[in-house]
Amino acid sequence: MFFLTTPNAPLGCAVPLDYIAEVAQRCSGLLVVDEAYVDFAECSALELVKSHANVVVTRTFSKSYSLAGDASRPGGGPPGDCRSTRQDP
């Protein structure tokens, strides 16, 4: 499993989609693309989920929507890898 943050904090530098696709091809496991700051970027890696079975994209509402108390993490990926992580007490 490899984690890639784009755009990253605090600089806000985004990783180009073609580079993320190359990393996905070379990665033998899951490539998790953390897009917590995607609302400040020009593009999203979400489109790569369709063409790369090992790519999962995660996001958050806590950054650009100021919902720091919200623990939900929207995102996308292959159906078999996108199971709920919520655990009710």
BAMAR-220932 format. One line per field, with one value per residue: residue number from 0; residue in three letters; x negated, z, y negated of N, C-alpha, C, O in turn. Coordinates in pm, whole numbers, plus 50000, padded with zeros to 5 digits. Layout:
BEGIN
nr (NUM_...)
rest (ALA_...)
n_u (X_...)
n_w (Z_...)
n_v (Y_...)
ca_u (X_...)
ca_w (Z_...)
ca_v (Y_...)
c_u (X_...)
c_w (Z_...)
c_v (Y_...)
o_u (X_...)
o_w (Z_...)
o_v (Y_...)
//
This chain:
BEGIN
nr (0_1_2_3_4_5_6_7_8_9_10_11_12_13_14_15_16_17_18_19_20_21_22_23_24_25_26_27_28_29_30_31_32_33_34_35_36_37_38_39_40_41_42_43_44_45_46_47_48_49_50_51_52_53_54_55_56_57_58_59_60_61_62_63_64_65_66_67_68_69_70_71_72_73_74_75_76_77_78_79_80_81_82_83_84_85_86_87_88)
rest (MET_PHE_PHE_LEU_THR_THR_PRO_ASN_ALA_PRO_LEU_GLY_CYS_ALA_VAL_PRO_LEU_ASP_TYR_ILE_ALA_GLU_VAL_ALA_GLN_ARG_CYS_SER_GLY_LEU_LEU_VAL_VAL_ASP_GLU_ALA_TYR_VAL_ASP_PHE_ALA_GLU_CYS_SER_ALA_LEU_GLU_LEU_VAL_LYS_SER_HIS_ALA_ASN_VAL_VAL_VAL_THR_ARG_THR_PHE_SER_LYS_SER_TYR_SER_LEU_ALA_GLY_ASP_ALA_SER_ARG_PRO_GLY_GLY_GLY_PRO_PRO_GLY_ASP_CYS_ARG_SER_THR_ARG_GLN_ASP_PRO)
n_u (49915_49942_49926_50025_50024_50211_50341_50051_49998_49803_49762_49923_49873_49955_49967_49900_50149_50068_49832_49926_50076_49867_49732_49932_49933_49686_49699_49736_49929_50206_50279_50324_50472_50466_50681_50737_50720_50831_51017_50877_50727_50652_50723_50838_50761_50957_51066_50886_50952_51124_50964_50755_50725_50612_50624_50732_50919_50926_51107_51198_51431_51345_51154_51190_51458_51490_51566_51463_51535_51666_51649_51668_51545_51545_51497_51347_51314_51216_51496_51471_51271_51368_51503_51716_51579_51681_51759_52001_52082)
n_w (50000_49910_49987_49854_49856_49726_49623_49814_50159_50332_50102_49873_49632_49347_49226_48900_48689_48498_48610_48848_48738_48627_48862_48970_48787_48836_49100_49313_49494_49664_49570_49740_49704_49855_49863_50022_49997_49748_49648_49606_49388_49036_48904_48945_49078_49069_48830_48751_48883_48730_48531_48657_48860_49112_49237_49484_49591_49837_50026_50216_50421_50595_50534_50307_50353_50613_50816_51052_51255_51128_51054_50822_50513_50199_49879_49624_49448_49345_49360_49528_49702_49836_50103_50381_50648_50881_51217_51422_51766)
n_v (50116_49785_49445_49136_48793_48534_48225_48140_48045_47809_47665_47693_47815_47996_48332_48437_48592_48785_48877_48990_49198_49348_49425_49585_49795_49908_49979_50249_50301_50149_49816_49535_49234_48938_48683_48452_48178_48125_47942_47715_47761_47809_48041_48383_48706_48888_48978_49172_49400_49550_49660_49789_50054_50067_49822_49599_49326_49081_48838_48541_48361_48177_47980_47769_47725_47664_47848_47982_48159_48362_48693_48835_48971_48905_49062_49271_49581_49916_50137_50370_50294_50080_50070_50007_49824_49759_49817_49908_49852)
ca_u (50000_49864_50008_49980_50107_50212_50222_50000_49997_49864_49725_50031_49824_50030_49894_49967_50225_49990_49736_50003_50107_49743_49710_50032_49889_49566_49731_49788_50041_50304_50231_50425_50447_50534_50716_50801_50720_50863_51093_50780_50648_50711_50771_50855_50720_51075_51085_50794_51014_51186_50864_50654_50796_50547_50627_50840_50907_50998_51125_51253_51509_51292_51064_51252_51595_51482_51642_51358_51593_51728_51552_51690_51439_51590_51389_51386_51218_51278_51601_51423_51181_51437_51596_51737_51486_51755_51787_52096_52054)
ca_w (50000_49895_50004_49779_49890_49621_49647_49949_50249_50324_49979_49776_49504_49300_49146_48770_48672_48425_48704_48937_48658_48618_48993_48982_48706_48897_49237_49317_49588_49656_49568_49803_49672_49953_49803_50124_49950_49605_49610_49573_49276_48903_48857_49047_49039_49073_48698_48737_48945_48622_48447_48739_48963_49242_49283_49572_49618_49958_50044_50346_50425_50702_50489_50239_50398_50756_50894_51118_51339_51044_51035_50696_50414_50065_49790_49525_49415_49301_49454_49626_49797_49899_50205_50487_50759_50999_51314_51524_51899)
ca_v (50000_49662_49325_49020_48679_48432_48143_48159_47930_47676_47595_47698_47867_48112_48431_48452_48716_48885_48934_49078_49318_49426_49485_49691_49909_49968_50019_50386_50304_50042_49678_49450_49094_48852_48554_48369_48040_48127_47823_47610_47812_47795_48170_48486_48841_48975_49040_49286_49517_49628_49727_49857_50130_50055_49683_49555_49183_49038_48693_48504_48238_48092_47873_47655_47705_47629_47945_48059_48264_48464_48801_48907_48955_48944_49102_49370_49685_50040_50179_50467_50229_49967_50115_49910_49833_49716_49922_49862_49909)
c_u (49910_49959_49943_50076_50096_50342_50178_50008_49857_49839_49835_49987_49901_49941_49969_50034_50147_49886_49807_50038_49984_49712_49807_49991_49772_49593_49793_49908_50137_50235_50344_50386_50532_50556_50790_50812_50757_50941_51003_50692_50723_50768_50777_50811_50839_51100_50996_50849_51073_51084_50757_50723_50735_50546_50753_50815_50989_51002_51178_51336_51445_51206_51141_51395_51604_51568_51546_51414_51655_51624_51572_51579_51491_51471_51439_51275_51290_51379_51554_51334_51247_51545_51607_51636_51553_51783_51877_52063_52148)
c_w (50000_49904_49930_49810_49782_49623_49793_50030_50308_50192_49874_49639_49468_49216_49014_48755_48598_48515_48801_48865_48646_48751_49013_48905_48771_49037_49237_49410_49561_49657_49622_49777_49766_49890_49902_50079_49802_49559_49574_49455_49145_48851_48972_48990_49038_48940_48677_48798_48838_48544_48525_48858_49102_49297_49367_49603_49742_49963_50183_50331_50520_50655_50429_50282_50547_50843_50966_51205_51260_51011_50904_50597_50278_49978_49689_49499_49367_49404_49561_49733_49874_49993_50311_50598_50890_51089_51421_51657_51933)
c_v (49877_49543_49208_48904_48573_48355_48156_48030_47921_47604_47592_47747_47993_48203_48447_48589_48824_48951_49029_49208_49408_49496_49601_49815_49982_50025_50159_50400_50190_49906_49592_49305_49009_48715_48465_48223_48028_48004_47705_47650_47793_47927_48269_48621_48937_49044_49162_49413_49609_49711_49804_49923_50116_49913_49657_49409_49150_48886_48667_48378_48137_47975_47756_47629_47673_47719_48040_48172_48376_48571_48876_48874_48998_48982_49203_49468_49808_50088_50276_50405_50116_50019_50008_49932_49792_49836_49864_49927_50022)
o_u (49816_50062_49823_50197_49986_50448_50259_50023_49797_49889_49842_50056_49912_49852_50090_49982_50158_49855_49754_50032_49995_49672_49769_50012_49761_49517_49892_49980_50148_50143_50448_50281_50654_50461_50894_50904_50717_50933_51050_50593_50843_50854_50727_50824_50822_51151_51027_50801_51071_51115_50678_50774_50800_50476_50864_50703_51106_50914_51200_51315_51487_51188_51155_51450_51714_51637_51547_51346_51693_51522_51498_51524_51483_51358_51560_51157_51412_51352_51596_51324_51188_51665_51516_51610_51490_51825_51835_52021_52138)
o_w (50078_49836_49941_49792_49750_49623_49882_49975_50331_50171_49793_49540_49548_49145_49016_48803_48630_48497_48833_48925_48653_48752_49066_48951_48761_49086_49168_49406_49449_49736_49557_49822_49757_49867_49869_50120_49737_49442_49517_49425_49144_48762_49082_48871_49010_48937_48593_48769_48853_48496_48465_48947_49201_49394_49325_49637_49752_49913_50260_50240_50524_50730_50494_50253_50600_50933_50945_51225_51318_50948_50876_50598_50244_50003_49671_49524_49351_49524_49677_49843_49968_49964_50328_50637_50995_51043_51501_51662_52041)
o_v (49866_49540_49184_48918_48527_48418_48181_47921_48026_47494_47499_47723_48086_48156_48468_48689_48942_49069_49136_49315_49530_49612_49706_49927_50104_50109_50183_50500_50141_49883_49576_49258_49009_48640_48408_48152_47932_47966_47606_47583_47765_47926_48243_48647_49056_49156_49247_49522_49731_49820_49876_49854_50150_49885_49689_49371_49188_48817_48761_48298_48021_47879_47652_47523_47658_47672_48161_48272_48478_48543_48970_48763_49116_48938_49219_49441_49807_50081_50264_50459_50063_50010_49927_50046_49790_49942_49780_50043_50080)
//
